[in-house]
Amino acid sequence: MTQADLPSRETVESLCEERGFKSNGFAFNDRIWVKYGTGATLAEAALQRYLCTKVDHNIVRIPEVFDAWKSEEKDYFSKVYILMENIQGEDYMTYSNNHTENVDSVFEAVVAAVRHIWEIPLPEKAKIGPLERQIPHDRFFGDYGAHRTFENLEELETWINNQLKEAEYKERVALQGEPLVICHGDIHPWNILVNGEGRVTFIDWGYSGIYTREFEELALIHQWNRDGAKLAKALHKALFGPKPTKQMRAFTLVANYNQWGR
């Protein structure tokens, strides 16, 4: 899409102001989706741009990003705006209810998509966490975030173990030597679109980053008692096995501490 086909940044910001920031996105037209607000990040836009050039679109689609910017701070918060491809399809839950005969094949497509993304080479010189050196805020680090970035697995491991120590838990994690992969961090039925051919698109990359696979596992376990639990449990079984892996107790303790204990 050329720049001439895109609305101006001023037009987008004005439309978002009119809609209010309790909303976080809308279809500008049938080709462009606008994501905006304090929950949108330049990091997710950067990762979507990267993945669009790397993934096999026969396995999974990632919405193409046309433009992304941060507004000048007008109040307490800067706001991020992302113009991306408006991919048509039903969310996974709706599709599953409307096409029961295809549920198994679409589920396998989701599993294949996650594994495919894990196999994508990492961006050159990328560090642990979100791109753009953004401080992590996600299912693990919580709303308050890590308050810092990480250069390597040793730093991340030390930080996690310090959290466990501070919370007076005896568990510890060992991450060094584990492979780093691109994690979506929020795979649930409403972040998966399915088109008429049964092909899947992953949307909403706000919690994404470069981590070990434990972070993807923790994000799935986080949903086990929430809407979308059925898919989360099935994905966990397919990707990690029927039970939480060895380090998940420590990860869950830290996630709860990050969210509530500090």
Secondary structure, DSSP 8 states (H G I E B T S, - for coil): --GGGS--HHHHHHHHHHH-TT--EEESSSSEEEEEETT--HHHHHHHHHHHHHS-TTT-B---EEEEEE---SSSS--EEEEEE----EEHHHHHHH-GGGHHHHHHHHHHHHHHHHHS---TT--BBSGGG----STTTTTT--SS-BSSHHHHHHHHHHHHHHTT-------TT---EEE-S---GGGEEE-TTS-EEE---TT-EEE-HHHHHHHHHTTTTSTTHHHHHHHHHHHH-SS--TTHHHHHHHHHIIIII-
